[in-house]
Protein backbone atom coordinates (compact mmCIF):
# COMPACT_ATOMS: atom_id res chain seq x y z
CA UNK A 1 0.00 0.00 0.00
CA UNK A 2 1.38 3.41 -0.99
CA UNK A 3 0.98 5.97 1.75
CA UNK A 4 0.74 9.70 1.19
CA UNK A 5 1.58 12.86 3.11
CA UNK A 6 -1.94 13.16 4.53
CA UNK A 7 -1.59 9.79 6.23
CA UNK A 8 1.71 10.98 7.67
CA UNK A 9 0.20 14.08 9.28
CA UNK A 10 -3.08 12.43 10.31
CA UNK A 11 -1.69 11.31 13.66
CA UNK A 12 -0.72 13.83 16.38
CA UNK A 13 2.34 11.82 17.44
CA UNK A 14 3.63 11.82 13.86
CA UNK A 15 3.02 15.57 13.62
CA UNK A 16 5.04 16.01 16.82
CA UNK A 17 7.83 13.84 15.40
CA UNK A 18 7.87 15.97 12.24
CA UNK A 19 8.09 19.10 14.39
CA UNK A 20 11.01 17.64 16.36
CA UNK A 21 12.90 16.59 13.26
CA UNK A 22 12.31 19.97 11.62
CA UNK A 23 14.66 21.38 14.26
CA UNK A 24 17.41 18.76 14.03
CA UNK A 25 18.17 15.21 12.93
CA UNK A 26 17.77 12.83 15.86
CA UNK A 27 18.57 9.21 16.51
CA UNK A 28 15.67 6.79 16.71
CA UNK A 29 16.30 6.46 20.46
CA UNK A 30 16.34 10.24 20.93
CA UNK A 31 12.99 10.50 19.16
CA UNK A 32 11.54 7.71 21.31
CA UNK A 33 12.74 9.38 24.53
CA UNK A 34 10.66 12.48 23.74
CA UNK A 35 7.36 10.58 23.91
CA UNK A 36 5.39 8.78 26.56
CA UNK A 37 4.59 5.84 24.28
CA UNK A 38 6.37 2.55 23.74
CA UNK A 39 9.48 2.27 21.61
CA UNK A 40 7.69 -0.14 19.20
CA UNK A 41 4.91 2.44 18.75
CA UNK A 42 7.48 5.13 17.89
CA UNK A 43 9.18 2.71 15.49
CA UNK A 44 5.84 2.16 13.76
CA UNK A 45 5.28 5.93 13.46
CA UNK A 46 8.77 6.35 12.03
CA UNK A 47 8.12 3.54 9.56
CA UNK A 48 4.96 5.28 8.35
CA UNK A 49 6.81 8.59 8.02
CA UNK A 50 9.50 6.78 6.01
CA UNK A 51 6.87 5.14 3.76
CA UNK A 52 5.34 8.58 3.20
CA UNK A 53 8.84 9.86 2.38
CA UNK A 54 8.64 12.52 5.10
CA UNK A 55 11.78 11.22 6.76
CA UNK A 56 14.78 9.19 5.77
CA UNK A 57 17.24 7.25 7.88
CA UNK A 58 20.97 7.75 7.81
CA UNK A 59 23.30 5.27 9.45
CA UNK A 60 26.23 6.80 11.36
CA UNK A 61 28.20 4.11 13.12
CA UNK A 62 25.81 2.21 15.36
CA UNK A 63 23.16 4.93 15.33
CA UNK A 64 20.35 5.49 12.86
CA UNK A 65 19.43 9.15 12.45
CA UNK A 66 16.02 10.36 11.34
CA UNK A 67 16.29 13.18 8.85
CA UNK A 68 13.30 15.18 7.65
CA UNK A 69 12.59 15.51 3.94
CA UNK A 70 10.67 18.82 3.96
CA UNK A 71 9.81 18.86 0.25
CA UNK A 72 7.34 16.04 0.80
CA UNK A 73 5.29 18.30 3.10
CA UNK A 74 4.59 20.78 0.27
CA UNK A 75 1.38 19.08 -1.01
CA UNK A 76 -0.15 19.19 2.47
CA UNK A 77 0.91 22.80 2.92
CA UNK A 78 -0.62 23.80 -0.42
CA UNK A 79 -3.85 21.98 0.38
CA UNK A 80 -4.15 23.73 3.77
CA UNK A 81 -3.14 27.10 2.36
CA UNK A 82 -6.20 27.22 0.12
CA UNK A 83 -8.40 27.27 3.23
CA UNK A 84 -6.36 29.83 5.19
CA UNK A 85 -8.21 32.89 3.88
CA UNK A 86 -11.58 31.25 4.49
CA UNK A 87 -10.73 30.49 8.12
CA UNK A 88 -9.13 33.87 8.73
CA UNK A 89 -12.31 35.55 7.48
CA UNK A 90 -14.49 33.36 9.69
CA UNK A 91 -12.28 33.94 12.73
CA UNK A 92 -12.24 37.71 12.13
CA UNK A 93 -16.04 37.67 11.92
CA UNK A 94 -16.26 35.67 15.15
CA UNK A 95 -13.89 38.09 16.89
CA UNK A 96 -16.07 41.06 15.82
CA UNK A 97 -19.13 39.26 17.16
CA UNK A 98 -17.43 38.59 20.52
CA UNK A 99 -16.27 42.21 20.74
CA UNK A 100 -19.82 43.36 20.04
CA UNK A 101 -21.19 41.12 22.78
CA UNK A 102 -18.52 42.36 25.19
CA UNK A 103 -19.29 46.01 24.48
CA UNK A 104 -23.04 45.42 24.87
CA UNK A 105 -22.44 43.66 28.17
CA UNK A 106 -20.36 46.52 29.53
CA UNK A 107 -23.01 49.18 28.73
CA UNK A 108 -25.08 50.26 31.77
JORA-V422148 format. One record per helix or strand of 3 or more residues. SS is the DSSP state (hx for helix, st for strand). FROM is the first residue (numbers start at 1). TO is the last residue. If there is no record, write none. Layout:
ss->SS from->FROM to->TO
ss->SS from->FROM to->TO
//
This chain:
ss->hx from->5 to->8
ss->hx from->12 to->23
ss->hx from->28 to->33
ss->hx from->39 to->51
ss->st from->55 to->60
ss->st from->63 to->68
ss->hx from->70 to->106
//
